[in-house]
């Protein structure tokens, strides 16, 4: 009975829980990318900022055309690219601590039995000395 229980523990500790840790880690990484809408921002990188643009007008007017062209292509798209770049960078920079934290948690979970045994024997050593 105890042998079966030990095998169940090993299966749970080294197979079942690591799968769940990896799944949760993937969800955290995916949530961060979704929260900052990195893929959407990359797809709309050259779009107008908030859809602001000047219409060119129906009649030909050189000044109106230049004004609309400069605002639409330099100002509105430039502002959009600037703010999208900031949000993309923030989202990707925040992926780094989430990734590193996942590695620490995953490796920490795998080495937890060794830590438990070492603390147990260290405590026995302190009692016996």
ChimeraX commands (.cxc) that place a marker at each C-alpha (Angstrom):
marker #1 position 0.00,0.00,0.00 radius 0.5
marker #1 position 2.72,2.46,0.90 radius 0.5
marker #1 position 4.61,1.62,-2.29 radius 0.5
marker #1 position 1.54,2.48,-4.40 radius 0.5
marker #1 position 1.08,5.70,-2.45 radius 0.5
marker #1 position 4.73,6.63,-3.04 radius 0.5
marker #1 position 4.38,5.97,-6.79 radius 0.5
marker #1 position 1.20,8.07,-6.87 radius 0.5
marker #1 position 3.03,10.88,-5.11 radius 0.5
marker #1 position 5.92,10.75,-7.59 radius 0.5
marker #1 position 3.46,10.73,-10.50 radius 0.5
marker #1 position 1.61,13.68,-9.05 radius 0.5
marker #1 position 4.72,15.66,-8.15 radius 0.5
marker #1 position 6.76,15.07,-11.31 radius 0.5
marker #1 position 4.10,14.62,-14.01 radius 0.5
marker #1 position 0.72,16.10,-13.10 radius 0.5
marker #1 position 1.70,19.31,-11.36 radius 0.5
marker #1 position 4.48,20.30,-13.81 radius 0.5
marker #1 position 1.93,20.06,-16.64 radius 0.5
marker #1 position -0.36,22.40,-14.71 radius 0.5
marker #1 position 2.51,24.78,-13.92 radius 0.5
marker #1 position 3.46,24.94,-17.60 radius 0.5
marker #1 position -0.19,25.52,-18.57 radius 0.5
marker #1 position -0.57,28.32,-16.03 radius 0.5
marker #1 position 2.75,29.84,-17.12 radius 0.5
marker #1 position 1.59,29.83,-20.75 radius 0.5
marker #1 position -1.68,31.49,-19.69 radius 0.5
marker #1 position 0.19,34.27,-17.86 radius 0.5
marker #1 position 2.39,34.92,-20.90 radius 0.5
marker #1 position -0.63,34.90,-23.22 radius 0.5
marker #1 position -2.61,37.18,-20.89 radius 0.5
marker #1 position 0.16,39.77,-20.84 radius 0.5
marker #1 position 0.36,39.83,-24.65 radius 0.5
marker #1 position -3.42,40.12,-24.82 radius 0.5
marker #1 position -3.57,42.79,-22.11 radius 0.5
marker #1 position -1.22,45.05,-24.06 radius 0.5
marker #1 position -2.71,43.93,-27.42 radius 0.5
marker #1 position 0.76,43.42,-28.87 radius 0.5
marker #1 position -0.39,41.46,-31.92 radius 0.5
marker #1 position -3.19,43.92,-32.69 radius 0.5
marker #1 position -0.84,46.87,-32.27 radius 0.5
marker #1 position 1.63,45.25,-34.65 radius 0.5
marker #1 position -1.12,44.66,-37.23 radius 0.5
marker #1 position -2.30,48.29,-37.01 radius 0.5
marker #1 position 1.15,49.82,-36.57 radius 0.5
marker #1 position 0.84,52.23,-39.52 radius 0.5
marker #1 position -2.83,53.10,-38.99 radius 0.5
marker #1 position -4.11,56.54,-38.07 radius 0.5
marker #1 position -4.06,57.43,-34.40 radius 0.5
marker #1 position -7.59,56.76,-33.14 radius 0.5
marker #1 position -8.86,57.10,-36.69 radius 0.5
marker #1 position -8.16,60.86,-36.79 radius 0.5
marker #1 position -7.62,62.10,-40.33 radius 0.5
marker #1 position -8.51,65.11,-42.44 radius 0.5
marker #1 position -10.54,64.48,-45.57 radius 0.5
marker #1 position -8.93,65.68,-48.79 radius 0.5
marker #1 position -12.08,67.36,-50.00 radius 0.5
marker #1 position -13.99,67.05,-53.24 radius 0.5
marker #1 position -12.57,70.13,-54.92 radius 0.5
marker #1 position -8.92,70.43,-55.82 radius 0.5
marker #1 position -7.25,72.83,-53.41 radius 0.5
marker #1 position -3.48,72.56,-53.10 radius 0.5
marker #1 position -3.27,73.97,-49.56 radius 0.5
marker #1 position -6.10,71.78,-48.32 radius 0.5
marker #1 position -4.51,68.77,-50.01 radius 0.5
marker #1 position -1.08,69.47,-48.44 radius 0.5
marker #1 position -2.62,70.12,-45.05 radius 0.5
marker #1 position -4.57,66.85,-45.14 radius 0.5
marker #1 position -1.58,64.92,-46.51 radius 0.5
marker #1 position 0.82,66.23,-43.87 radius 0.5
marker #1 position -1.60,65.71,-40.98 radius 0.5
marker #1 position -2.75,62.27,-42.12 radius 0.5
marker #1 position 0.60,60.79,-43.05 radius 0.5
marker #1 position 3.00,62.53,-40.73 radius 0.5
marker #1 position 1.09,63.66,-37.68 radius 0.5
marker #1 position -1.69,61.13,-37.21 radius 0.5
marker #1 position 0.28,58.07,-38.34 radius 0.5
marker #1 position 3.41,59.31,-36.55 radius 0.5
marker #1 position 1.58,59.78,-33.26 radius 0.5
marker #1 position -0.02,56.35,-33.71 radius 0.5
marker #1 position 3.33,54.70,-34.38 radius 0.5
marker #1 position 4.87,56.45,-31.37 radius 0.5
marker #1 position 2.23,55.34,-28.87 radius 0.5
marker #1 position 1.94,51.85,-30.36 radius 0.5
marker #1 position 5.70,51.44,-30.10 radius 0.5
marker #1 position 5.59,52.42,-26.42 radius 0.5
marker #1 position 2.82,49.93,-25.66 radius 0.5
marker #1 position 4.50,47.14,-27.62 radius 0.5
marker #1 position 7.80,47.71,-25.81 radius 0.5
marker #1 position 6.10,47.79,-22.38 radius 0.5
marker #1 position 4.22,44.57,-23.16 radius 0.5
marker #1 position 7.35,42.78,-24.36 radius 0.5
marker #1 position 9.48,44.04,-21.46 radius 0.5
marker #1 position 6.90,42.75,-18.98 radius 0.5
marker #1 position 7.08,39.33,-20.65 radius 0.5
marker #1 position 10.65,38.96,-19.33 radius 0.5
marker #1 position 9.82,38.87,-15.58 radius 0.5
marker #1 position 6.82,36.62,-16.26 radius 0.5
marker #1 position 9.08,34.25,-18.20 radius 0.5
marker #1 position 11.81,34.28,-15.55 radius 0.5
marker #1 position 9.30,33.85,-12.75 radius 0.5
marker #1 position 7.86,30.82,-14.52 radius 0.5
marker #1 position 11.30,29.26,-14.82 radius 0.5
marker #1 position 11.98,29.83,-11.11 radius 0.5
marker #1 position 8.63,28.36,-10.06 radius 0.5
marker #1 position 8.97,25.35,-12.38 radius 0.5
marker #1 position 12.53,24.48,-11.32 radius 0.5
marker #1 position 11.71,25.24,-7.69 radius 0.5
marker #1 position 8.80,22.78,-7.79 radius 0.5
marker #1 position 11.00,20.04,-9.25 radius 0.5
marker #1 position 13.67,20.52,-6.56 radius 0.5
marker #1 position 11.20,20.85,-3.69 radius 0.5
marker #1 position 11.54,17.20,-2.52 radius 0.5
marker #1 position 15.33,17.59,-2.33 radius 0.5
marker #1 position 14.90,20.76,-0.33 radius 0.5
marker #1 position 12.47,19.01,2.00 radius 0.5
marker #1 position 14.87,16.12,2.59 radius 0.5
marker #1 position 17.86,18.38,3.12 radius 0.5
marker #1 position 15.96,20.51,5.65 radius 0.5
marker #1 position 14.78,17.36,7.42 radius 0.5
marker #1 position 18.30,15.94,7.73 radius 0.5
marker #1 position 19.68,19.34,8.72 radius 0.5
marker #1 position 17.10,19.47,11.53 radius 0.5
marker #1 position 18.01,15.94,12.65 radius 0.5
marker #1 position 21.65,16.93,12.62 radius 0.5
marker #1 position 20.89,19.93,14.84 radius 0.5
marker #1 position 18.93,17.76,17.28 radius 0.5
marker #1 position 21.63,15.14,17.56 radius 0.5
marker #1 position 24.56,17.52,18.04 radius 0.5
marker link #1:1,2 radius 0.2
marker link #1:2,3 radius 0.2
marker link #1:3,4 radius 0.2
marker link #1:4,5 radius 0.2
marker link #1:5,6 radius 0.2
marker link #1:6,7 radius 0.2
marker link #1:7,8 radius 0.2
marker link #1:8,9 radius 0.2
marker link #1:9,10 radius 0.2
marker link #1:10,11 radius 0.2
marker link #1:11,12 radius 0.2
marker link #1:12,13 radius 0.2
marker link #1:13,14 radius 0.2
marker link #1:14,15 radius 0.2
marker link #1:15,16 radius 0.2
marker link #1:16,17 radius 0.2
marker link #1:17,18 radius 0.2
marker link #1:18,19 radius 0.2
marker link #1:19,20 radius 0.2
marker link #1:20,21 radius 0.2
marker link #1:21,22 radius 0.2
marker link #1:22,23 radius 0.2
marker link #1:23,24 radius 0.2
marker link #1:24,25 radius 0.2
marker link #1:25,26 radius 0.2
marker link #1:26,27 radius 0.2
marker link #1:27,28 radius 0.2
marker link #1:28,29 radius 0.2
marker link #1:29,30 radius 0.2
marker link #1:30,31 radius 0.2
marker link #1:31,32 radius 0.2
marker link #1:32,33 radius 0.2
marker link #1:33,34 radius 0.2
marker link #1:34,35 radius 0.2
marker link #1:35,36 radius 0.2
marker link #1:36,37 radius 0.2
marker link #1:37,38 radius 0.2
marker link #1:38,39 radius 0.2
marker link #1:39,40 radius 0.2
marker link #1:40,41 radius 0.2
marker link #1:41,42 radius 0.2
marker link #1:42,43 radius 0.2
marker link #1:43,44 radius 0.2
marker link #1:44,45 radius 0.2
marker link #1:45,46 radius 0.2
marker link #1:46,47 radius 0.2
marker link #1:47,48 radius 0.2
marker link #1:48,49 radius 0.2
marker link #1:49,50 radius 0.2
marker link #1:50,51 radius 0.2
marker link #1:51,52 radius 0.2
marker link #1:52,53 radius 0.2
marker link #1:53,54 radius 0.2
marker link #1:54,55 radius 0.2
marker link #1:55,56 radius 0.2
marker link #1:56,57 radius 0.2
marker link #1:57,58 radius 0.2
marker link #1:58,59 radius 0.2
marker link #1:59,60 radius 0.2
marker link #1:60,61 radius 0.2
marker link #1:61,62 radius 0.2
marker link #1:62,63 radius 0.2
marker link #1:63,64 radius 0.2
marker link #1:64,65 radius 0.2
marker link #1:65,66 radius 0.2
marker link #1:66,67 radius 0.2
marker link #1:67,68 radius 0.2
marker link #1:68,69 radius 0.2
marker link #1:69,70 radius 0.2
marker link #1:70,71 radius 0.2
marker link #1:71,72 radius 0.2
marker link #1:72,73 radius 0.2
marker link #1:73,74 radius 0.2
marker link #1:74,75 radius 0.2
marker link #1:75,76 radius 0.2
marker link #1:76,77 radius 0.2
marker link #1:77,78 radius 0.2
marker link #1:78,79 radius 0.2
marker link #1:79,80 radius 0.2
marker link #1:80,81 radius 0.2
marker link #1:81,82 radius 0.2
marker link #1:82,83 radius 0.2
marker link #1:83,84 radius 0.2
marker link #1:84,85 radius 0.2
marker link #1:85,86 radius 0.2
marker link #1:86,87 radius 0.2
marker link #1:87,88 radius 0.2
marker link #1:88,89 radius 0.2
marker link #1:89,90 radius 0.2
marker link #1:90,91 radius 0.2
marker link #1:91,92 radius 0.2
marker link #1:92,93 radius 0.2
marker link #1:93,94 radius 0.2
marker link #1:94,95 radius 0.2
marker link #1:95,96 radius 0.2
marker link #1:96,97 radius 0.2
marker link #1:97,98 radius 0.2
marker link #1:98,99 radius 0.2
marker link #1:99,100 radius 0.2
marker link #1:100,101 radius 0.2
marker link #1:101,102 radius 0.2
marker link #1:102,103 radius 0.2
marker link #1:103,104 radius 0.2
marker link #1:104,105 radius 0.2
marker link #1:105,106 radius 0.2
marker link #1:106,107 radius 0.2
marker link #1:107,108 radius 0.2
marker link #1:108,109 radius 0.2
marker link #1:109,110 radius 0.2
marker link #1:110,111 radius 0.2
marker link #1:111,112 radius 0.2
marker link #1:112,113 radius 0.2
marker link #1:113,114 radius 0.2
marker link #1:114,115 radius 0.2
marker link #1:115,116 radius 0.2
marker link #1:116,117 radius 0.2
marker link #1:117,118 radius 0.2
marker link #1:118,119 radius 0.2
marker link #1:119,120 radius 0.2
marker link #1:120,121 radius 0.2
marker link #1:121,122 radius 0.2
marker link #1:122,123 radius 0.2
marker link #1:123,124 radius 0.2
marker link #1:124,125 radius 0.2
marker link #1:125,126 radius 0.2
marker link #1:126,127 radius 0.2
marker link #1:127,128 radius 0.2
marker link #1:128,129 radius 0.2
view
